[in-house]
């Protein structure tokens, strides 16, 4: 009977040790993740902030260029319609005579 009691006692000791090991591992992982996020998150936020600022600056510059082109077109200095024959030459009758990269076949 004493052997059975010792067997059950050692079994419960092993189960208790496994549970404590799992609990301890969980605490270590949680601490690691907390420290990692507290170090990495500000750096990531800073990088995305810089990217957003650069993107905003480019968008503002593009809007200014578009407004400038529109104003020039209104004054007659720009193109009001896009060129449909980009890269081609036209003769006096308006016929396409080809461009520098056109294949003559």
The 8 nearest C-alpha neighbors of each residue, nearest first, counted from 0:
[[1, 3, 2, 4, 5, 6, 7, 8],
 [2, 0, 4, 3, 5, 6, 7, 8],
 [1, 3, 5, 0, 4, 6, 7, 8],
 [2, 4, 6, 0, 1, 5, 7, 8],
 [3, 5, 1, 7, 6, 2, 8, 0],
 [6, 4, 8, 2, 3, 7, 9, 1],
 [5, 7, 3, 9, 8, 4, 2, 10],
 [6, 8, 10, 4, 9, 5, 11, 3],
 [9, 7, 5, 11, 10, 6, 4, 12],
 [8, 10, 12, 6, 11, 7, 5, 13],
 [11, 9, 7, 13, 12, 8, 6, 14],
 [12, 10, 14, 8, 13, 9, 15, 7],
 [11, 13, 9, 15, 10, 14, 16, 8],
 [12, 14, 16, 10, 15, 11, 17, 9],
 [13, 15, 11, 17, 16, 12, 18, 10],
 [14, 16, 12, 18, 13, 17, 11, 19],
 [15, 17, 13, 19, 14, 18, 20, 12],
 [18, 16, 20, 14, 19, 15, 13, 21],
 [17, 19, 15, 21, 20, 16, 22, 14],
 [18, 20, 22, 16, 17, 21, 23, 15],
 [21, 19, 17, 23, 18, 22, 24, 16],
 [22, 20, 24, 18, 23, 19, 25, 17],
 [21, 23, 19, 25, 20, 24, 18, 26],
 [24, 22, 20, 26, 25, 21, 19, 27],
 [25, 23, 27, 21, 26, 22, 20, 28],
 [26, 24, 22, 28, 23, 27, 29, 21],
 [25, 27, 29, 23, 24, 28, 30, 22],
 [26, 28, 24, 30, 25, 29, 31, 23],
 [29, 27, 31, 25, 30, 26, 32, 24],
 [30, 28, 26, 32, 31, 27, 25, 33],
 [31, 29, 33, 27, 32, 28, 26, 34],
 [32, 30, 28, 34, 29, 33, 35, 27],
 [33, 31, 35, 29, 30, 34, 36, 28],
 [34, 32, 30, 36, 35, 31, 37, 29],
 [33, 35, 37, 31, 32, 36, 30, 38],
 [36, 34, 32, 38, 33, 37, 39, 31],
 [37, 35, 39, 33, 40, 38, 34, 32],
 [36, 38, 34, 35, 40, 39, 33, 41],
 [37, 39, 35, 36, 40, 34, 41, 42],
 [38, 40, 36, 42, 41, 35, 37, 43],
 [39, 41, 43, 36, 42, 37, 38, 44],
 [42, 40, 44, 43, 39, 45, 38, 37],
 [43, 41, 45, 39, 44, 40, 46, 38],
 [44, 42, 46, 40, 45, 41, 47, 39],
 [45, 43, 41, 47, 42, 46, 48, 40],
 [44, 46, 48, 42, 43, 47, 41, 49],
 [47, 45, 43, 49, 48, 44, 42, 50],
 [48, 46, 50, 44, 49, 45, 51, 43],
 [47, 49, 45, 51, 46, 50, 44, 52],
 [50, 48, 52, 46, 47, 51, 53, 45],
 [51, 49, 47, 53, 52, 48, 54, 46],
 [50, 52, 54, 48, 49, 53, 55, 47],
 [51, 53, 55, 49, 50, 54, 48, 56],
 [54, 52, 56, 50, 55, 51, 49, 57],
 [53, 55, 51, 57, 52, 56, 50, 58],
 [56, 54, 58, 52, 53, 57, 51, 59],
 [57, 55, 53, 59, 54, 58, 60, 52],
 [56, 58, 60, 54, 55, 59, 61, 53],
 [57, 59, 55, 61, 60, 56, 62, 54],
 [60, 58, 62, 56, 57, 61, 55, 63],
 [59, 61, 63, 57, 62, 58, 56, 64],
 [62, 60, 58, 64, 63, 59, 57, 65],
 [63, 61, 65, 59, 60, 64, 66, 58],
 [62, 64, 60, 66, 61, 65, 67, 59],
 [65, 63, 67, 61, 66, 62, 68, 60],
 [64, 66, 62, 68, 67, 63, 69, 61],
 [65, 67, 69, 63, 64, 68, 70, 62],
 [68, 66, 64, 70, 65, 69, 63, 71],
 [69, 67, 71, 65, 70, 66, 72, 64],
 [68, 70, 66, 72, 67, 71, 65, 73],
 [71, 69, 73, 67, 72, 68, 66, 74],
 [70, 72, 76, 68, 74, 77, 73, 69],
 [73, 71, 77, 75, 69, 74, 76, 70],
 [72, 74, 70, 71, 75, 69, 76, 77],
 [75, 73, 71, 72, 76, 70, 77, 69],
 [74, 76, 72, 73, 77, 71, 78, 79],
 [77, 75, 71, 72, 74, 78, 73, 70],
 [78, 76, 72, 71, 75, 79, 68, 69],
 [77, 79, 80, 72, 81, 76, 75, 82],
 [78, 80, 72, 77, 81, 73, 69, 75],
 [81, 79, 78, 82, 83, 77, 72, 69],
 [82, 80, 83, 78, 79, 85, 84, 77],
 [83, 81, 84, 85, 80, 78, 86, 79],
 [82, 84, 85, 81, 80, 86, 87, 95],
 [85, 83, 82, 87, 86, 88, 95, 89],
 [84, 86, 87, 83, 82, 88, 81, 98],
 [85, 87, 98, 84, 88, 99, 100, 97],
 [88, 86, 98, 97, 84, 85, 95, 89],
 [87, 89, 97, 96, 98, 95, 90, 86],
 [90, 88, 95, 93, 94, 96, 87, 91],
 [89, 91, 93, 92, 94, 96, 95, 88],
 [92, 90, 93, 89, 94, 95, 88, 96],
 [93, 91, 90, 94, 89, 95, 96, 88],
 [92, 94, 89, 90, 91, 95, 96, 88],
 [95, 93, 89, 92, 90, 96, 91, 88],
 [94, 96, 89, 97, 88, 93, 90, 87],
 [97, 95, 89, 88, 94, 90, 98, 87],
 [98, 96, 87, 88, 95, 101, 99, 89],
 [99, 97, 87, 101, 100, 88, 86, 96],
 [98, 100, 101, 97, 86, 87, 102, 88],
 [101, 99, 98, 102, 86, 97, 87, 103],
 [100, 102, 98, 99, 97, 103, 87, 86],
 [101, 103, 104, 100, 97, 99, 98, 96],
 [104, 102, 101, 97, 100, 98, 99, 96],
 [103, 102, 101, 97, 100, 96, 98, 99]]
